[in-house]
């Protein structure tokens, strides 16, 4: 039971790591001259 | 514009709205994208940029009398000394991971259309998205 819990916590941590390390989440621009 | 941006390294998605001249670039999961390259690719596609903003995570660091926002060891911008920067400094957020929305470029009013991509070196913190 405890092993199951540890494994699910590890999976959860793995899923969270990429978003926590994301450096730039979004770039937004207003541009001119687009037709 | 969309094709030029989607060819860039690190870009997951580029959305272009013709109606309001808005371009939103979403990086891949690691967020490793170079705003200068995004700017260059936009100019290469034949349009000029009026404003550029990023939402990013990084650390605010003091370097002499300057304040730097470091996104990774190779990417940093000098943070303009505005109200938000002062607030972060007084909160003791220096050296801690923060998330913010910041303006990297704003074309001066009434200035003629620029033909080459401007060099990005400073960030004006617009909004603090997440703190330490």
Backbone of each chain as nested JSON, in Angstrom:
{
  "chains": [
    {"id": "A", "residues": [
      {"number": 1, "name": "UNK", "atoms": {"N": [0.836, -1.208, 0.0], "CA": [0.0, 0.0, 0.0], "C": [0.872, 1.26, 0.0]}},
      {"number": 2, "name": "UNK", "atoms": {"N": [1.906, 1.209, 0.885], "CA": [2.793, 2.372, 0.974], "C": [3.604, 2.548, -0.313]}},
      {"number": 3, "name": "UNK", "atoms": {"N": [4.019, 1.411, -0.892], "CA": [4.772, 1.477, -2.151], "C": [3.915, 2.136, -3.223]}},
      {"number": 4, "name": "UNK", "atoms": {"N": [2.643, 1.781, -3.263], "CA": [1.707, 2.357, -4.231], "C": [1.645, 3.882, -4.062]}},
      {"number": 5, "name": "UNK", "atoms": {"N": [1.568, 4.288, -2.787], "CA": [1.473, 5.717, -2.486], "C": [2.739, 6.462, -2.93]}},
      {"number": 6, "name": "UNK", "atoms": {"N": [3.896, 5.85, -2.65], "CA": [5.174, 6.462, -3.041], "C": [5.254, 6.575, -4.558]}},
      {"number": 7, "name": "UNK", "atoms": {"N": [4.834, 5.493, -5.235], "CA": [4.888, 5.506, -6.704], "C": [3.971, 6.583, -7.282]}},
      {"number": 8, "name": "UNK", "atoms": {"N": [2.783, 6.72, -6.717], "CA": [1.872, 7.739, -7.256], "C": [2.396, 9.144, -6.975]}},
      {"number": 9, "name": "UNK", "atoms": {"N": [3.07, 9.321, -5.839], "CA": [3.665, 10.634, -5.541], "C": [4.794, 10.947, -6.523]}},
      {"number": 10, "name": "UNK", "atoms": {"N": [5.592, 9.924, -6.84], "CA": [6.687, 10.119, -7.796], "C": [6.148, 10.491, -9.172]}},
      {"number": 11, "name": "UNK", "atoms": {"N": [5.062, 9.811, -9.571], "CA": [4.446, 10.109, -10.869], "C": [3.924, 11.532, -10.899]}},
      {"number": 12, "name": "UNK", "atoms": {"N": [3.309, 11.94, -9.808], "CA": [2.763, 13.288, -9.707], "C": [3.895, 14.317, -9.791]}},
      {"number": 13, "name": "UNK", "atoms": {"N": [4.998, 14.057, -9.076], "CA": [6.145, 14.977, -9.095], "C": [6.7, 15.087, -10.51]}},
      {"number": 14, "name": "UNK", "atoms": {"N": [6.787, 13.955, -11.201], "CA": [7.301, 13.948, -12.575], "C": [6.438, 14.768, -13.498]}},
      {"number": 15, "name": "UNK", "atoms": {"N": [5.13, 14.704, -13.278], "CA": [4.212, 15.457, -14.127], "C": [4.31, 16.95, -13.856]}},
      {"number": 16, "name": "UNK", "atoms": {"N": [4.657, 17.299, -12.621], "CA": [4.704, 18.715, -12.254], "C": [6.023, 19.38, -12.646]}},
      {"number": 17, "name": "UNK", "atoms": {"N": [7.106, 18.608, -12.722], "CA": [8.421, 19.2, -12.953], "C": [8.529, 20.053, -14.23]}},
      {"number": 18, "name": "UNK", "atoms": {"N": [8.081, 19.552, -15.417], "CA": [8.276, 20.371, -16.613], "C": [7.636, 21.744, -16.505]}},
      {"number": 19, "name": "UNK", "atoms": {"N": [6.391, 21.816, -15.942], "CA": [5.75, 23.122, -15.879], "C": [6.436, 24.016, -14.849]}},
      {"number": 20, "name": "UNK", "atoms": {"N": [6.976, 23.392, -13.776], "CA": [7.655, 24.198, -12.763], "C": [8.964, 24.767, -13.312]}},
      {"number": 21, "name": "UNK", "atoms": {"N": [9.567, 24.037, -14.255], "CA": [10.846, 24.496, -14.799], "C": [10.683, 25.367, -16.044]}},
      {"number": 22, "name": "UNK", "atoms": {"N": [9.457, 25.454, -16.545], "CA": [9.249, 26.234, -17.763], "C": [9.77, 27.646, -17.569]}},
      {"number": 23, "name": "UNK", "atoms": {"N": [10.617, 28.083, -18.458], "CA": [11.238, 29.394, -18.282], "C": [10.374, 30.51, -18.864]}},
      {"number": 24, "name": "UNK", "atoms": {"N": [9.997, 30.345, -20.125], "CA": [9.111, 31.333, -20.73], "C": [7.807, 30.622, -21.061]}},
      {"number": 25, "name": "UNK", "atoms": {"N": [6.734, 31.15, -20.542], "CA": [5.441, 30.492, -20.746], "C": [4.682, 31.055, -21.944]}},
      {"number": 26, "name": "UNK", "atoms": {"N": [4.996, 32.306, -22.277], "CA": [4.221, 32.948, -23.337], "C": [4.953, 34.174, -23.866]}},
      {"number": 27, "name": "UNK", "atoms": {"N": [4.873, 34.389, -25.155], "CA": [5.405, 35.615, -25.762], "C": [4.245, 36.233, -26.537]}},
      {"number": 28, "name": "UNK", "atoms": {"N": [3.986, 37.503, -26.267], "CA": [2.861, 38.149, -26.948], "C": [3.342, 39.42, -27.638]}},
      {"number": 29, "name": "UNK", "atoms": {"N": [2.944, 39.589, -28.864], "CA": [3.364, 40.785, -29.612], "C": [2.169, 41.474, -30.272]}},
      {"number": 30, "name": "UNK", "atoms": {"N": [2.313, 42.764, -30.433], "CA": [1.396, 43.522, -31.304], "C": [2.245, 43.877, -32.505]}},
      {"number": 31, "name": "UNK", "atoms": {"N": [1.753, 43.547, -33.673], "CA": [2.567, 43.8, -34.857], "C": [1.88, 44.789, -35.783]}},
      {"number": 32, "name": "UNK", "atoms": {"N": [2.687, 45.379, -36.664], "CA": [2.172, 46.346, -37.625], "C": [2.564, 45.893, -39.027]}},
      {"number": 33, "name": "UNK", "atoms": {"N": [1.717, 46.198, -39.979], "CA": [2.055, 45.897, -41.362], "C": [1.6, 44.525, -41.806]}},
      {"number": 34, "name": "UNK", "atoms": {"N": [0.696, 43.907, -41.017], "CA": [0.212, 42.592, -41.386], "C": [-1.041, 42.763, -42.233]}},
      {"number": 35, "name": "UNK", "atoms": {"N": [-1.104, 42.074, -43.368], "CA": [-2.304, 42.207, -44.215], "C": [-2.973, 40.867, -44.396]}}
    ]},
    {"id": "B", "residues": [
      {"number": 1, "name": "UNK", "atoms": {"N": [3.878, 35.153, -41.056], "CA": [4.358, 35.362, -39.685], "C": [4.292, 34.046, -38.926]}},
      {"number": 2, "name": "UNK", "atoms": {"N": [3.139, 33.389, -39.048], "CA": [2.938, 32.128, -38.326], "C": [3.965, 31.08, -38.745]}},
      {"number": 3, "name": "UNK", "atoms": {"N": [4.204, 30.973, -40.061], "CA": [5.167, 29.973, -40.557], "C": [6.576, 30.268, -40.071]}},
      {"number": 4, "name": "UNK", "atoms": {"N": [6.981, 31.534, -40.117], "CA": [8.32, 31.914, -39.659], "C": [8.5, 31.56, -38.184]}},
      {"number": 5, "name": "UNK", "atoms": {"N": [7.459, 31.835, -37.384], "CA": [7.569, 31.603, -35.945], "C": [7.539, 30.116, -35.608]}},
      {"number": 6, "name": "UNK", "atoms": {"N": [6.73, 29.382, -36.345], "CA": [6.625, 27.948, -36.024], "C": [7.872, 27.159, -36.416]}},
      {"number": 7, "name": "UNK", "atoms": {"N": [8.704, 27.767, -37.27], "CA": [9.949, 27.093, -37.654], "C": [11.03, 27.267, -36.585]}},
      {"number": 8, "name": "UNK", "atoms": {"N": [10.803, 28.184, -35.663], "CA": [11.828, 28.472, -34.644], "C": [11.977, 27.337, -33.64]}},
      {"number": 9, "name": "UNK", "atoms": {"N": [13.193, 27.168, -33.145], "CA": [13.456, 26.18, -32.098], "C": [12.661, 26.54, -30.847]}},
      {"number": 10, "name": "UNK", "atoms": {"N": [12.054, 25.56, -30.239], "CA": [11.397, 25.788, -28.954], "C": [9.967, 26.266, -29.044]}},
      {"number": 11, "name": "UNK", "atoms": {"N": [9.464, 26.486, -30.275], "CA": [8.092, 26.984, -30.41], "C": [7.115, 25.822, -30.555]}},
      {"number": 12, "name": "UNK", "atoms": {"N": [6.096, 25.803, -29.699], "CA": [5.069, 24.766, -29.792], "C": [3.935, 25.245, -30.688]}},
      {"number": 13, "name": "UNK", "atoms": {"N": [3.598, 26.53, -30.534], "CA": [2.424, 27.049, -31.256], "C": [2.57, 28.554, -31.485]}},
      {"number": 14, "name": "UNK", "atoms": {"N": [2.155, 29.017, -32.638], "CA": [2.126, 30.466, -32.896], "C": [0.735, 30.807, -33.416]}},
      {"number": 15, "name": "UNK", "atoms": {"N": [0.072, 31.72, -32.715], "CA": [-1.275, 32.115, -33.127], "C": [-1.257, 33.565, -33.575]}},
      {"number": 16, "name": "UNK", "atoms": {"N": [-1.856, 33.813, -34.72], "CA": [-1.851, 35.162, -35.276], "C": [-3.281, 35.628, -35.46]}},
      {"number": 17, "name": "UNK", "atoms": {"N": [-3.586, 36.794, -34.934], "CA": [-4.91, 37.37, -35.129], "C": [-4.766, 38.564, -36.065]}},
      {"number": 18, "name": "UNK", "atoms": {"N": [-5.276, 38.4, -37.278], "CA": [-5.156, 39.472, -38.279], "C": [-5.948, 40.704, -37.873]}},
      {"number": 19, "name": "UNK", "atoms": {"N": [-7.092, 40.468, -37.206], "CA": [-7.997, 41.574, -36.881], "C": [-7.36, 42.609, -35.963]}},
      {"number": 20, "name": "UNK", "atoms": {"N": [-6.71, 42.127, -34.882], "CA": [-6.129, 43.102, -33.949], "C": [-4.593, 43.113, -33.958]}},
      {"number": 21, "name": "UNK", "atoms": {"N": [-3.992, 42.433, -34.905], "CA": [-2.533, 42.47, -35.029], "C": [-1.808, 41.833, -33.859]}},
      {"number": 22, "name": "UNK", "atoms": {"N": [-2.468, 40.83, -33.245], "CA": [-1.883, 40.196, -32.075], "C": [-1.248, 38.856, -32.45]}},
      {"number": 23, "name": "UNK", "atoms": {"N": [-0.053, 38.632, -31.935], "CA": [0.641, 37.368, -32.184], "C": [1.006, 36.758, -30.829]}},
      {"number": 24, "name": "UNK", "atoms": {"N": [0.593, 35.511, -30.606], "CA": [0.914, 34.835, -29.347], "C": [1.74, 33.592, -29.656]}},
      {"number": 25, "name": "UNK", "atoms": {"N": [2.912, 33.525, -29.053], "CA": [3.79, 32.377, -29.255], "C": [3.826, 31.571, -27.959]}},
      {"number": 26, "name": "UNK", "atoms": {"N": [3.5, 30.284, -28.07], "CA": [3.56, 29.393, -26.908], "C": [4.772, 28.489, -27.074]}},
      {"number": 27, "name": "UNK", "atoms": {"N": [5.72, 28.553, -26.138], "CA": [6.9, 27.705, -26.243], "C": [6.586, 26.246, -25.907]}},
      {"number": 28, "name": "UNK", "atoms": {"N": [7.528, 25.367, -26.237], "CA": [7.389, 23.966, -25.838], "C": [7.467, 23.89, -24.319]}},
      {"number": 29, "name": "UNK", "atoms": {"N": [7.26, 22.68, -23.775], "CA": [7.097, 22.506, -22.33], "C": [8.221, 23.09, -21.469]}},
      {"number": 30, "name": "UNK", "atoms": {"N": [9.477, 23.012, -21.939], "CA": [10.583, 23.501, -21.107], "C": [10.698, 25.031, -21.127]}},
      {"number": 31, "name": "UNK", "atoms": {"N": [9.972, 25.671, -22.021], "CA": [9.982, 27.131, -22.076], "C": [11.283, 27.729, -22.549]}},
      {"number": 32, "name": "UNK", "atoms": {"N": [12.106, 26.919, -23.202], "CA": [13.393, 27.443, -23.67], "C": [13.226, 28.049, -25.053]}},
      {"number": 33, "name": "UNK", "atoms": {"N": [12.999, 29.337, -25.064], "CA": [12.78, 30.05, -26.309], "C": [13.509, 31.389, -26.168]}},
      {"number": 34, "name": "UNK", "atoms": {"N": [14.038, 31.883, -27.261], "CA": [14.783, 33.14, -27.193], "C": [13.917, 34.27, -27.767]}},
      {"number": 35, "name": "UNK", "atoms": {"N": [13.478, 35.22, -26.931], "CA": [12.614, 36.292, -27.433], "C": [13.262, 37.092, -28.58]}},
      {"number": 36, "name": "UNK", "atoms": {"N": [14.599, 37.208, -28.557], "CA": [15.285, 37.934, -29.628], "C": [15.088, 37.222, -30.977]}},
      {"number": 37, "name": "UNK", "atoms": {"N": [15.096, 35.885, -30.94], "CA": [14.881, 35.118, -32.173], "C": [13.429, 35.224, -32.639]}},
      {"number": 38, "name": "UNK", "atoms": {"N": [12.518, 35.316, -31.675], "CA": [11.103, 35.494, -32.016], "C": [10.934, 36.851, -32.708]}},
      {"number": 39, "name": "UNK", "atoms": {"N": [11.588, 37.862, -32.153], "CA": [11.538, 39.209, -32.727], "C": [12.122, 39.198, -34.146]}},
      {"number": 40, "name": "UNK", "atoms": {"N": [13.274, 38.569, -34.299], "CA": [13.941, 38.51, -35.601], "C": [13.072, 37.793, -36.636]}},
      {"number": 41, "name": "UNK", "atoms": {"N": [12.495, 36.668, -36.234], "CA": [11.663, 35.883, -37.158], "C": [10.441, 36.694, -37.59]}},
      {"number": 42, "name": "UNK", "atoms": {"N": [9.927, 37.501, -36.682], "CA": [8.756, 38.323, -37.005], "C": [9.133, 39.373, -38.054]}},
      {"number": 43, "name": "UNK", "atoms": {"N": [10.283, 40.022, -37.851], "CA": [10.75, 41.007, -38.841], "C": [11.079, 40.334, -40.166]}},
      {"number": 44, "name": "UNK", "atoms": {"N": [11.654, 39.124, -40.095], "CA": [11.985, 38.382, -41.324], "C": [10.739, 38.066, -42.138]}},
      {"number": 45, "name": "UNK", "atoms": {"N": [9.583, 37.993, -41.452], "CA": [8.362, 37.682, -42.189], "C": [7.728, 38.939, -42.785]}},
      {"number": 46, "name": "UNK", "atoms": {"N": [8.359, 40.088, -42.567], "CA": [7.928, 41.311, -43.243], "C": [7.039, 42.24, -42.449]}},
      {"number": 47, "name": "UNK", "atoms": {"N": [6.855, 41.985, -41.167], "CA": [6.069, 42.912, -40.353], "C": [6.952, 43.486, -39.24]}},
      {"number": 48, "name": "UNK", "atoms": {"N": [6.52, 44.605, -38.67], "CA": [7.307, 45.175, -37.577], "C": [6.541, 45.032, -36.267]}},
      {"number": 49, "name": "UNK", "atoms": {"N": [7.267, 45.098, -35.178], "CA": [6.678, 44.842, -33.873], "C": [6.446, 46.167, -33.13]}},
      {"number": 50, "name": "UNK", "atoms": {"N": [5.232, 46.329, -32.592], "CA": [4.922, 47.543, -31.825], "C": [5.185, 47.297, -30.336]}},
      {"number": 51, "name": "UNK", "atoms": {"N": [4.797, 46.134, -29.843], "CA": [5.083, 45.783, -28.446], "C": [5.389, 44.285, -28.349]}},
      {"number": 52, "name": "UNK", "atoms": {"N": [6.212, 43.963, -27.373], "CA": [6.485, 42.549, -27.101], "C": [6.495, 42.343, -25.596]}},
      {"number": 53, "name": "UNK", "atoms": {"N": [5.718, 41.361, -25.151], "CA": [5.666, 41.04, -23.721], "C": [5.912, 39.55, -23.537]}},
      {"number": 54, "name": "UNK", "atoms": {"N": [6.518, 39.212, -22.411], "CA": [6.695, 37.787, -22.107], "C": [6.133, 37.499, -20.715]}},
      {"number": 55, "name": "UNK", "atoms": {"N": [5.711, 36.268, -20.539], "CA": [5.401, 35.768, -19.198], "C": [6.47, 34.729, -18.929]}},
      {"number": 56, "name": "UNK", "atoms": {"N": [7.26, 34.935, -17.878], "CA": [8.415, 34.066, -17.667], "C": [8.73, 33.895, -16.187]}},
      {"number": 57, "name": "UNK", "atoms": {"N": [9.439, 32.803, -15.919], "CA": [9.922, 32.552, -14.567], "C": [11.424, 32.789, -14.55]}},
      {"number": 58, "name": "UNK", "atoms": {"N": [11.903, 33.357, -13.462], "CA": [13.334, 33.62, -13.347], "C": [13.656, 34.208, -11.994]}},
      {"number": 59, "name": "UNK", "atoms": {"N": [14.856, 34.734, -11.873], "CA": [15.232, 35.359, -10.604], "C": [15.643, 36.803, -10.841]}},
      {"number": 60, "name": "UNK", "atoms": {"N": [15.321, 37.608, -9.855], "CA": [15.715, 39.014, -9.904], "C": [17.008, 39.136, -9.095]}},
      {"number": 61, "name": "UNK", "atoms": {"N": [18.033, 39.685, -9.728], "CA": [19.341, 39.767, -9.062], "C": [19.899, 41.182, -9.156]}},
      {"number": 62, "name": "UNK", "atoms": {"N": [20.668, 41.527, -8.146], "CA": [21.308, 42.838, -8.167], "C": [22.708, 42.701, -8.746]}},
      {"number": 63, "name": "UNK", "atoms": {"N": [23.06, 43.591, -9.657], "CA": [24.401, 43.575, -10.227], "C": [24.889, 45.018, -10.242]}},
      {"number": 64, "name": "UNK", "atoms": {"N": [25.704, 45.362, -9.256], "CA": [26.1, 46.771, -9.091], "C": [24.869, 47.576, -8.751]}},
      {"number": 65, "name": "UNK", "atoms": {"N": [24.622, 48.639, -9.511], "CA": [23.413, 49.425, -9.245], "C": [22.264, 49.014, -10.17]}},
      {"number": 66, "name": "UNK", "atoms": {"N": [22.48, 47.912, -10.903], "CA": [21.436, 47.449, -11.827], "C": [20.679, 46.268, -11.234]}},
      {"number": 67, "name": "UNK", "atoms": {"N": [19.472, 46.088, -11.756], "CA": [18.657, 44.952, -11.359], "C": [18.498, 44.078, -12.601]}},
      {"number": 68, "name": "UNK", "atoms": {"N": [18.812, 42.793, -12.463], "CA": [18.718, 41.903, -13.62], "C": [17.634, 40.863, -13.399]}},
      {"number": 69, "name": "UNK", "atoms": {"N": [16.883, 40.57, -14.448], "CA": [15.94, 39.458, -14.397], "C": [16.566, 38.326, -15.209]}},
      {"number": 70, "name": "UNK", "atoms": {"N": [16.979, 37.263, -14.509], "CA": [17.658, 36.156, -15.176], "C": [16.686, 34.993, -15.375]}},
      {"number": 71, "name": "UNK", "atoms": {"N": [16.511, 34.624, -16.635], "CA": [15.596, 33.52, -16.962], "C": [16.359, 32.199, -16.977]}},
      {"number": 72, "name": "UNK", "atoms": {"N": [17.573, 32.235, -17.516], "CA": [18.471, 31.08, -17.454], "C": [19.906, 31.624, -17.548]}},
      {"number": 73, "name": "UNK", "atoms": {"N": [20.928, 30.773, -17.385], "CA": [22.297, 31.316, -17.355], "C": [22.675, 32.129, -18.601]}},
      {"number": 74, "name": "UNK", "atoms": {"N": [21.973, 31.861, -19.728], "CA": [22.329, 32.575, -20.965], "C": [21.349, 33.684, -21.333]}},
      {"number": 75, "name": "UNK", "atoms": {"N": [20.288, 33.817, -20.56], "CA": [19.258, 34.79, -20.938], "C": [18.884, 35.674, -19.752]}},
      {"number": 76, "name": "UNK", "atoms": {"N": [19.219, 36.954, -19.87], "CA": [18.883, 37.898, -18.797], "C": [18.549, 39.259, -19.404]}},
      {"number": 77, "name": "UNK", "atoms": {"N": [17.756, 40.009, -18.684], "CA": [17.384, 41.35, -19.112], "C": [17.56, 42.296, -17.939]}},
      {"number": 78, "name": "UNK", "atoms": {"N": [17.946, 43.52, -18.245], "CA": [18.039, 44.511, -17.177], "C": [16.623, 44.961, -16.827]}},
      {"number": 79, "name": "UNK", "atoms": {"N": [16.265, 44.854, -15.561], "CA": [14.914, 45.231, -15.148], "C": [14.842, 46.739, -14.938]}},
      {"number": 80, "name": "UNK", "atoms": {"N": [13.855, 47.361, -15.593], "CA": [13.666, 48.797, -15.426], "C": [13.253, 49.072, -13.982]}},
      {"number": 81, "name": "UNK", "atoms": {"N": [13.76, 50.166, -13.441], "CA": [13.458, 50.496, -12.04], "C": [12.072, 51.117, -11.947]}},
      {"number": 82, "name": "UNK", "atoms": {"N": [11.048, 50.283, -11.964], "CA": [9.686, 50.802, -11.839], "C": [9.081, 50.352, -10.501]}},
      {"number": 83, "name": "UNK", "atoms": {"N": [7.813, 50.625, -10.347], "CA": [7.121, 50.324, -9.082], "C": [7.165, 48.826, -8.748]}},
      {"number": 84, "name": "UNK", "atoms": {"N": [6.944, 47.999, -9.768], "CA": [6.919, 46.546, -9.548], "C": [8.298, 46.019, -9.128]}},
      {"number": 85, "name": "UNK", "atoms": {"N": [9.346, 46.561, -9.747], "CA": [10.708, 46.125, -9.406], "C": [11.036, 46.518, -7.965]}},
      {"number": 86, "name": "UNK", "atoms": {"N": [10.637, 47.731, -7.595], "CA": [10.873, 48.206, -6.227], "C": [10.12, 47.341, -5.226]}},
      {"number": 87, "name": "UNK", "atoms": {"N": [8.882, 46.975, -5.592], "CA": [8.041, 46.151, -4.722], "C": [8.708, 44.787, -4.491]}},
      {"number": 88, "name": "UNK", "atoms": {"N": [9.194, 44.172, -5.574], "CA": [9.841, 42.863, -5.454], "C": [11.084, 42.95, -4.572]}},
      {"number": 89, "name": "UNK", "atoms": {"N": [11.836, 44.032, -4.755], "CA": [13.068, 44.22, -3.989], "C": [12.746, 44.374, -2.502]}},
      {"number": 90, "name": "UNK", "atoms": {"N": [11.724, 45.192, -2.22], "CA": [11.389, 45.43, -0.818], "C": [10.755, 44.204, -0.157]}},
      {"number": 91, "name": "UNK", "atoms": {"N": [10.19, 43.312, -0.979], "CA": [9.572, 42.083, -0.439], "C": [10.627, 41.029, -0.139]}},
      {"number": 92, "name": "UNK", "atoms": {"N": [11.862, 41.32, -0.469], "CA": [12.936, 40.356, -0.258], "C": [12.934, 39.25, -1.294]}},
      {"number": 93, "name": "UNK", "atoms": {"N": [12.477, 39.566, -2.512], "CA": [12.393, 38.534, -3.557], "C": [13.678, 38.378, -4.363]}},
      {"number": 94, "name": "UNK", "atoms": {"N": [14.7, 39.164, -4.031], "CA": [15.956, 39.058, -4.787], "C": [16.532, 37.651, -4.645]}},
      {"number": 95, "name": "UNK", "atoms": {"N": [16.916, 37.053, -5.775], "CA": [17.534, 35.723, -5.763], "C": [16.544, 34.58, -5.667]}},
      {"number": 96, "name": "UNK", "atoms": {"N": [15.257, 34.909, -5.528], "CA": [14.246, 33.846, -5.433], "C": [13.496, 33.734, -6.756]}},
      {"number": 97, "name": "UNK", "atoms": {"N": [12.999, 32.528, -6.994], "CA": [12.281, 32.291, -8.253], "C": [10.943, 33.02, -8.249]}},
      {"number": 98, "name": "UNK", "atoms": {"N": [10.736, 33.821, -9.286], "CA": [9.456, 34.526, -9.415], "C": [8.942, 34.376, -10.843]}},
      {"number": 99, "name": "UNK", "atoms": {"N": [7.643, 34.572, -10.994], "CA": [7.048, 34.572, -12.332], "C": [6.485, 35.954, -12.577]}},
      {"number": 100, "name": "UNK", "atoms": {"N": [6.722, 36.459, -13.762], "CA": [6.209, 37.794, -14.044], "C": [5.847, 37.958, -15.508]}},
      {"number": 101, "name": "UNK", "atoms": {"N": [5.067, 39.013, -15.747], "CA": [4.777, 39.424, -17.115], "C": [5.545, 40.723, -17.309]}},
      {"number": 102, "name": "UNK", "atoms": {"N": [6.324, 40.774, -18.345], "CA": [7.15, 41.961, -18.539], "C": [7.218, 42.389, -19.993]}},
      {"number": 103, "name": "UNK", "atoms": {"N": [7.405, 43.697, -20.184], "CA": [7.475, 44.255, -21.535], "C": [8.934, 44.342, -21.966]}},
      {"number": 104, "name": "UNK", "atoms": {"N": [9.25, 43.684, -23.067], "CA": [10.627, 43.708, -23.578], "C": [10.829, 44.806, -24.605]}},
      {"number": 105, "name": "UNK", "atoms": {"N": [9.728, 45.208, -25.234], "CA": [9.865, 46.24, -26.27], "C": [8.563, 46.986, -26.442]}},
      {"number": 106, "name": "UNK", "atoms": {"N": [8.692, 48.283, -26.61], "CA": [7.534, 49.103, -26.983], "C": [8.016, 50.174, -27.928]}},
      {"number": 107, "name": "UNK", "atoms": {"N": [7.426, 50.19, -29.092], "CA": [7.814, 51.186, -30.1], "C": [7.417, 52.573, -29.615]}},
      {"number": 108, "name": "UNK", "atoms": {"N": [8.32, 53.516, -29.785], "CA": [8.009, 54.881, -29.359], "C": [6.858, 55.414, -30.209]}},
      {"number": 109, "name": "UNK", "atoms": {"N": [5.978, 56.175, -29.56], "CA": [4.826, 56.718, -30.269], "C": [5.266, 57.597, -31.44]}},
      {"number": 110, "name": "UNK", "atoms": {"N": [4.572, 57.491, -32.532], "CA": [4.815, 58.274, -33.755], "C": [6.167, 58.005, -34.408]}},
      {"number": 111, "name": "UNK", "atoms": {"N": [6.914, 57.028, -33.891], "CA": [8.195, 56.744, -34.543], "C": [7.914, 55.966, -35.827]}},
      {"number": 112, "name": "UNK", "atoms": {"N": [8.743, 56.169, -36.863], "CA": [8.485, 55.463, -38.119], "C": [8.68, 53.96, -37.961]}},
      {"number": 113, "name": "UNK", "atoms": {"N": [8.096, 53.238, -38.903], "CA": [8.183, 51.778, -38.873], "C": [9.65, 51.353, -39.008]}},
      {"number": 114, "name": "UNK", "atoms": {"N": [10.104, 50.537, -38.071], "CA": [11.495, 50.071, -38.114], "C": [11.632, 48.904, -39.08]}},
      {"number": 115, "name": "UNK", "atoms": {"N": [12.752, 48.894, -39.804], "CA": [12.912, 47.808, -40.785], "C": [13.727, 46.651, -40.227]}},
      {"number": 116, "name": "UNK", "atoms": {"N": [14.454, 46.919, -39.148], "CA": [15.249, 45.831, -38.558], "C": [14.781, 45.56, -37.132]}},
      {"number": 117, "name": "UNK", "atoms": {"N": [14.99, 44.334, -36.698], "CA": [14.535, 43.935, -35.364], "C": [15.312, 44.682, -34.286]}},
      {"number": 118, "name": "UNK", "atoms": {"N": [14.606, 45.319, -33.341], "CA": [15.321, 46.009, -32.26], "C": [15.992, 45.011, -31.319]}},
      {"number": 119, "name": "UNK", "atoms": {"N": [17.071, 45.454, -30.703], "CA": [17.802, 44.591, -29.76], "C": [17.088, 44.643, -28.413]}},
      {"number": 120, "name": "UNK", "atoms": {"N": [16.833, 43.473, -27.86], "CA": [16.122, 43.406, -26.579], "C": [17.138, 43.339, -25.442]}},
      {"number": 121, "name": "UNK", "atoms": {"N": [17.072, 44.292, -24.534], "CA": [18.03, 44.255, -23.428], "C": [17.389, 44.555, -22.072]}},
      {"number": 122, "name": "UNK", "atoms": {"N": [16.234, 45.196, -22.087], "CA": [15.608, 45.531, -20.803], "C": [14.199, 44.943, -20.701]}},
      {"number": 123, "name": "UNK", "atoms": {"N": [13.773, 44.766, -19.477], "CA": [12.406, 44.299, -19.239], "C": [11.728, 45.258, -18.259]}},
      {"number": 124, "name": "UNK", "atoms": {"N": [10.527, 45.627, -18.62], "CA": [9.741, 46.48, -17.712], "C": [8.684, 45.579, -17.087]}},
      {"number": 125, "name": "UNK", "atoms": {"N": [8.805, 45.349, -15.796], "CA": [7.882, 44.421, -15.14], "C": [6.488, 45.036, -15.11]}},
      {"number": 126, "name": "UNK", "atoms": {"N": [5.531, 44.318, -15.707], "CA": [4.163, 44.823, -15.785], "C": [3.331, 44.25, -14.643]}},
      {"number": 127, "name": "UNK", "atoms": {"N": [3.536, 42.954, -14.383], "CA": [2.703, 42.277, -13.391], "C": [3.489, 41.124, -12.774]}},
      {"number": 128, "name": "UNK", "atoms": {"N": [3.354, 40.971, -11.466], "CA": [3.998, 39.834, -10.808], "C": [2.967, 38.706, -10.791]}},
      {"number": 129, "name": "UNK", "atoms": {"N": [3.308, 37.612, -11.461], "CA": [2.345, 36.517, -11.617], "C": [2.446, 35.533, -10.457]}},
      {"number": 130, "name": "UNK", "atoms": {"N": [3.662, 35.276, -10.018], "CA": [3.848, 34.332, -8.917], "C": [5.127, 34.651, -8.159]}},
      {"number": 131, "name": "UNK", "atoms": {"N": [5.057, 34.534, -6.855], "CA": [6.221, 34.866, -6.029], "C": [6.906, 33.649, -5.478]}},
      {"number": 132, "name": "UNK", "atoms": {"N": [7.938, 33.87, -4.655], "CA": [8.652, 32.733, -4.078], "C": [7.799, 32.005, -3.035]}}
    ]}
  ]
}
